Amino acid sequence: MSTPSPEKISISNRFSGLPTDQLEENCPEQSDAYIKTSKPPPIILYGIEDVNKLTELLEGVVNKIEFTYKIVNKNQLRISSNDVDAFKKIIDVIRKNGLIGHTFNRKDKRPYRIVIRNLHHSTPLCVIKETLEDTGNTVVGEIINAKYGPDKRPTSTFFVNLAQGPCNKAVKNVKYIYHQCVTIEDPRKRNTVVQCQRCQQYGHTKNYCMRPYRCVKCAESHKTSDCPKKDRSLPAKCALCLGAHPANYKGCEVYREILARKTAKQTHLKSRKNLSPIIDQPSTTQPTQEMYKPKLADNKHQTYAKVTQSKIKNDKEDLSSLQTSSRLMEDLLFKQAEKFDLILQQMSTLIGLMTTLVSKLVK
């Protein structure tokens, strides 16, 4: 007679590490199925006088249901396409026919950019790349070390572009690179406005510009690298306001106006977010006996609906006056900041002139 085998008791250690397959679930392997399909960016065209000719041109390469128009202003027309294939065909036909305009980078082609801090500038770039790619990511382009000062001194900050993928967020879990404790974070948002180095206009970049070349120094129709004026002592000419300064000068009237509109828009959005909860917040004023006295003389011949309607109207007027006061204060602060910036620019100009004068007197 055989003895029955004892039952197996399953035990587990709750302090043991996670299994390998469970860790891999947080970062699945990259595949073609992950690639996000985003809507193509718009195409901005300038100086379109006959939309019929433009329609005939586009319908020759794409279906008429694959694109739409929208008038931005008197001189600008925006084209929106349904998919990437239609976008590529429209861009090709626009470039071939020499139409003037610009577009933007596609969202699915934009790299995932990170900033590595507290990493010595002499760290081998191959080690940085290998460490980042061990997280399942792919480094795109060069790894750039940030420079500082007029002598371009290297810093402990690196900028890296990664290809879009499911493991982009996992790269922030890296704590050590080449035995150094580092911090990996998203880049800070710039408060400036991007400027095209091809046509010197603001709002787009040179890689997606289809406008004629404008020199940043003399405002003529050629590349900046081909400018015949090599002498820096010669006066410059702005391609935007025709002033006596380069087109990338941050004190340019056109740039200051664009930056002011952008800042005012951001401030308005922030003020709306801050003021929106005011309606739902209960009053913090302590109730008094006067608050509970009924106003018989005012409400004697009024219905409940009329009384409620007048109360809502008063609340809206109070909120409107509060918003107006907030906007006036924001405008005042912004104008003061503009004056302060102008004073700083004038002081820097005077300092430069004084330095030049002193150097000539010494000689």
C-alpha positions in Angstrom: 0.0 0.0 0.0 1.5 3.3 -1.2 1.5 6.3 1.1 -0.2 9.4 -0.3 2.2 12.2 -1.3 1.9 15.3 0.8 0.2 18.3 -0.8 2.5 21.1 -2.1 2.2 24.3 -0.2 2.9 27.4 -2.2 4.8 30.1 -0.5 5.9 33.5 -1.6 8.2 36.3 -0.3 6.5 39.6 -0.4 9.9 41.4 -0.1 11.3 39.7 -3.2 11.9 41.7 -6.4 9.4 41.9 -9.2 9.8 39.4 -12.0 11.4 40.4 -15.2 8.3 40.0 -17.4 6.3 42.3 -15.1 9.0 45.0 -15.4 8.9 44.7 -19.2 5.2 45.4 -19.2 5.8 49.0 -18.2 7.8 49.5 -21.4 6.5 47.4 -24.3 8.7 46.8 -27.3 8.5 49.4 -30.0 6.4 48.3 -33.0 4.8 49.9 -36.0 1.4 49.6 -34.3 2.5 52.2 -31.7 3.1 55.0 -34.2 0.5 57.6 -33.5 -1.5 58.9 -36.4 -1.8 62.7 -36.0 -3.5 65.2 -38.2 -1.1 66.9 -40.7 -0.1 70.5 -39.9 -1.7 73.4 -41.8 -0.1 75.0 -44.8 -0.1 78.9 -44.9 0.0 80.5 -48.3 0.5 84.2 -49.0 -0.8 86.5 -51.8 -3.4 84.1 -53.4 -5.3 86.3 -55.8 -7.3 83.6 -57.6 -8.5 80.6 -55.5 -9.9 78.9 -58.6 -6.4 78.4 -60.0 -5.2 77.1 -56.7 -8.1 74.6 -56.5 -7.4 73.3 -60.0 -3.7 72.9 -59.1 -4.5 70.9 -55.9 -7.2 68.8 -57.4 -4.7 67.7 -60.0 -2.8 65.8 -57.3 -5.3 65.0 -54.6 -9.1 64.3 -54.3 -11.2 67.4 -53.7 -12.5 66.0 -50.5 -9.0 65.7 -49.0 -8.4 69.4 -48.4 -10.2 72.5 -47.2 -9.4 76.3 -47.2 -9.8 79.0 -44.5 -9.1 82.7 -44.9 -6.8 83.8 -42.1 -6.6 87.5 -43.2 -6.5 89.5 -46.5 -3.2 88.1 -47.5 -3.1 84.6 -45.9 -4.9 81.4 -46.8 -4.7 78.2 -44.7 -4.9 74.8 -46.3 -5.9 71.8 -44.1 -5.4 68.2 -45.4 -7.1 65.0 -44.2 -4.1 62.7 -44.1 -0.3 62.6 -44.4 -0.3 61.4 -48.1 -2.5 64.4 -49.2 -0.3 66.7 -47.1 2.9 65.5 -48.9 1.4 65.8 -52.4 0.1 69.3 -51.6 3.5 70.4 -50.3 5.3 69.0 -53.4 3.0 70.8 -55.9 3.3 74.1 -53.9 7.1 73.9 -54.0 7.2 73.0 -57.7 5.0 75.9 -58.7 6.9 78.4 -56.5 4.0 79.4 -54.3 4.9 81.5 -51.2 4.1 80.1 -47.8 5.2 78.0 -44.9 4.1 75.0 -42.9 5.1 73.2 -39.6 6.7 70.0 -38.5 4.3 67.0 -38.2 3.6 65.9 -34.6 4.4 62.3 -35.3 7.9 63.4 -36.6 8.7 65.6 -33.7 11.4 64.1 -31.4 10.9 63.6 -27.7 13.4 66.0 -26.2 15.0 65.7 -22.7 17.5 67.6 -20.6 20.2 65.8 -18.6 21.6 67.9 -15.7 24.5 67.5 -13.4 26.6 65.5 -15.9 30.2 66.5 -16.4 30.9 67.9 -19.9 33.7 65.5 -20.5 31.5 62.4 -20.2 31.8 60.3 -23.4 28.8 60.8 -25.7 28.8 57.1 -26.6 28.2 56.3 -22.9 25.3 58.7 -22.7 23.7 57.2 -25.8 24.2 53.6 -24.6 22.7 54.4 -21.2 19.6 56.0 -22.7 19.1 53.3 -25.3 19.2 50.7 -22.6 15.7 52.0 -21.6 14.3 51.0 -24.9 14.6 54.4 -26.6 16.5 55.5 -29.7 18.7 58.6 -29.7 18.1 60.8 -32.8 20.7 63.2 -34.0 23.5 64.6 -31.9 23.8 64.9 -28.2 24.4 68.6 -27.5 26.3 70.0 -24.6 25.0 73.4 -23.5 27.5 76.3 -23.7 27.7 79.4 -21.5 29.1 82.9 -21.8 30.9 84.7 -24.6 33.7 82.2 -24.6 31.3 79.3 -25.0 32.3 77.4 -21.9 30.9 73.9 -21.6 28.3 73.2 -18.8 27.0 70.1 -17.0 23.7 70.2 -19.1 23.0 68.1 -22.2 20.2 68.1 -24.7 19.1 64.8 -26.3 16.4 64.0 -28.8 14.7 60.6 -28.7 12.5 59.0 -31.3 8.8 58.9 -30.3 8.0 55.6 -28.6 6.3 53.9 -25.7 9.5 54.0 -23.5 10.0 57.8 -23.6 8.8 58.3 -20.1 11.0 55.5 -18.8 14.1 57.4 -19.6 13.4 59.7 -16.6 13.9 56.8 -14.3 17.7 56.8 -15.1 19.5 58.1 -12.0 23.1 57.4 -12.8 25.2 57.9 -16.0 28.9 57.1 -16.0 28.8 56.8 -12.1 27.3 60.3 -11.8 24.0 61.1 -10.2 22.0 63.0 -12.8 18.5 64.5 -13.3 16.6 63.9 -16.5 13.6 66.3 -17.1 11.6 68.0 -19.8 13.0 71.2 -21.4 11.6 74.4 -20.2 9.1 76.2 -22.4 10.6 79.2 -24.2 8.9 82.6 -23.7 10.4 83.9 -27.0 8.9 83.6 -30.5 10.6 81.3 -33.0 12.1 83.1 -36.0 12.7 81.7 -39.5 16.4 82.1 -40.6 15.3 82.0 -44.2 12.8 84.8 -44.6 13.3 86.3 -41.1 9.6 86.2 -40.3 8.3 85.0 -36.9 6.1 81.9 -36.2 7.9 79.2 -38.2 11.3 77.7 -38.9 13.5 77.6 -42.0 13.1 73.9 -42.6 9.4 74.4 -43.4 9.6 77.8 -45.1 8.7 78.4 -48.8 9.2 82.1 -48.8 12.0 84.0 -50.6 15.4 84.4 -48.8 15.9 87.6 -46.8 19.3 88.5 -45.4 19.4 89.0 -41.6 22.0 91.8 -42.0 21.1 93.8 -45.1 17.4 92.7 -45.8 18.3 91.9 -49.4 16.9 88.8 -51.2 19.8 86.4 -50.7 21.0 83.9 -48.0 22.7 85.5 -45.0 25.8 83.3 -45.7 26.0 84.9 -49.2 25.8 88.5 -48.0 28.5 90.7 -49.6 28.7 92.9 -46.5 31.3 91.1 -44.4 32.3 94.2 -42.5 30.5 94.4 -39.2 31.1 98.1 -38.9 28.7 98.8 -41.7 25.1 99.7 -40.7 22.6 96.8 -40.8 19.0 96.9 -42.1 16.1 95.0 -40.7 14.0 93.0 -43.1 10.9 93.5 -41.0 10.8 97.2 -39.9 13.6 98.5 -42.2 15.4 99.9 -39.1 19.1 100.2 -38.6 19.6 96.9 -36.9 19.7 93.1 -37.8 16.4 91.3 -38.3 17.1 89.1 -35.3 17.4 92.1 -32.9 15.2 91.6 -29.9 14.5 95.3 -29.6 12.8 95.4 -33.0 9.4 97.0 -33.1 7.9 94.0 -34.9 9.3 91.5 -32.5 8.2 93.5 -29.5 4.7 93.8 -30.9 4.4 90.0 -31.6 5.8 89.2 -28.1 3.4 91.6 -26.5 0.4 89.9 -28.2 1.7 86.5 -27.1 2.2 87.6 -23.5 -1.2 89.3 -23.4 -2.9 86.2 -24.7 -1.1 84.0 -22.1 -2.0 86.4 -19.3 -5.6 86.6 -20.4 -5.9 82.8 -20.3 -4.3 82.6 -16.9 -6.6 85.3 -15.6 -9.6 83.4 -16.9 -8.5 80.2 -15.2 -8.0 82.1 -11.9 -11.3 83.9 -12.1 -13.5 81.0 -13.1 -13.7 79.3 -9.7 -15.0 82.6 -8.1 -18.6 81.9 -9.0 -18.7 78.6 -7.1 -16.8 79.7 -4.0 -19.0 80.4 -1.0 -18.8 83.8 0.7 -16.4 84.0 3.6 -18.2 87.1 5.1 -19.6 86.5 8.5 -23.5 86.7 8.5 -25.0 89.7 10.3 -28.5 90.5 11.4 -28.9 93.1 8.7 -28.4 90.4 6.0 -31.5 88.5 7.1 -33.9 91.5 7.2 -36.4 91.2 4.4 -36.6 94.1 2.0 -40.3 94.4 2.0 -40.4 97.8 0.2 -38.3 96.5 -2.7 -39.7 93.0 -3.0 -43.3 93.7 -2.2 -44.6 93.5 -5.7 -41.9 91.2 -7.1 -42.2 87.5 -7.8 -39.6 85.0 -6.8 -38.4 84.7 -10.4 -37.7 88.4 -10.6 -35.9 88.6 -7.3 -33.7 85.6 -8.4 -33.0 87.2 -11.8 -31.9 90.5 -10.3 -29.5 88.6 -7.9 -27.9 86.8 -10.8 -27.5 90.0 -12.7 -25.8 91.7 -9.7 -23.4 88.8 -9.4 -22.5 89.0 -13.1 -21.9 92.7 -12.8 -19.6 92.2 -9.8 -17.6 89.5 -11.6 -17.3 91.7 -14.7 -16.0 94.6 -12.7 -13.5 92.3 -11.0 -12.3 91.0 -14.4 -11.9 94.6 -15.7 -9.8 95.6 -12.7 -7.6 92.6 -13.1 -7.0 93.3 -16.8 -6.2 97.0 -16.1 -3.7 95.9 -13.5 -2.1 93.4 -15.9 -1.9 96.0 -18.7 -0.2 98.5 -16.3 2.4 95.9 -15.1 3.1 94.9 -18.7 3.7 98.5 -19.8 6.0 99.1 -16.9 8.0 96.0 -17.8 8.2 97.3 -21.4 9.6 100.6 -20.2 12.1 98.9 -17.9 13.3 96.7 -20.8 13.7 99.8 -23.0 15.8 101.5 -20.3 18.0 98.5 -20.0 18.6 98.4 -23.8 19.4 102.1 -23.8 21.9 101.6 -20.9 23.6 98.7 -22.7 23.9 100.9 -25.8 25.4 103.8 -23.8 27.8 101.4 -22.1 29.0 100.1 -25.4 29.5 103.6 -26.8 31.4 104.6 -23.7 33.6 101.5 -23.9 34.4 102.3 -27.6 35.2 105.9 -26.8 37.4 105.1 -23.9 39.3 102.5 -25.9 39.9 105.1 -28.7 41.1 107.7 -26.2 43.5 105.3 -24.6 45.0 104.5 -28.0 
